[in-house]
Amino acid sequence: MKKFPINSSWIDNKILRYSNIDISIAVALEDGLITPIVKNADKKGILSISKEVKDLVSRARSGKLKPEEFQGGGFTISNLGMFGIKAFSAIINPPQSCIMAVGASKKQPIVMNEKIEIAEIMTVTLSVDHRAVDGALGAKFLNAFKHYIENPLVMLIETAVIY
């Protein structure tokens, strides 16, 4: 997100751009939706983020989040893959400007190096508020996300270099 700054909000006809990379995670509750925030996600490793998300989801479902843990942010990730949903379009949570929808992965034949191979395929969509984020910038972000998902070692190596 630092390379493609899509982490912003649209408030009172103004764009607020965030220097911190705070990522909201959509959590379904009996009475609606809540989006707890992983603050400064760019400064954390994958294991740390995974543990924090599990903790935030658990506390969200038990009603134990503090307001500062779910209010604000400019970017949400919504995952319906665990319900077998392969693709969907998520609705942006105002005043946020972006939400990424992650579907279930599935094995599927693809052509790679002139050969048919079986690969794990996943659909990811990005909804953006064009008042705050240019669609081309969102597309560049999605392309970078695709690169990291398809090449996870690159992400791990780059994370290790940062620390």
Secondary structure, DSSP 8 states (H G I E B T S, - for coil): --SS---EEEETTEEEE-SS--EEE-EEETTEEE--EETTGGGS-HHHHHHHHHHHHHHHHTT---GGGTS--SEEEEE-GGGT---------TTB-EEEEEEEEEEEEEEETTEEEEEEEEEEEEEE-TTTS-HHHHHHHHHHHHHHHH-HHHHHHHHHHH-
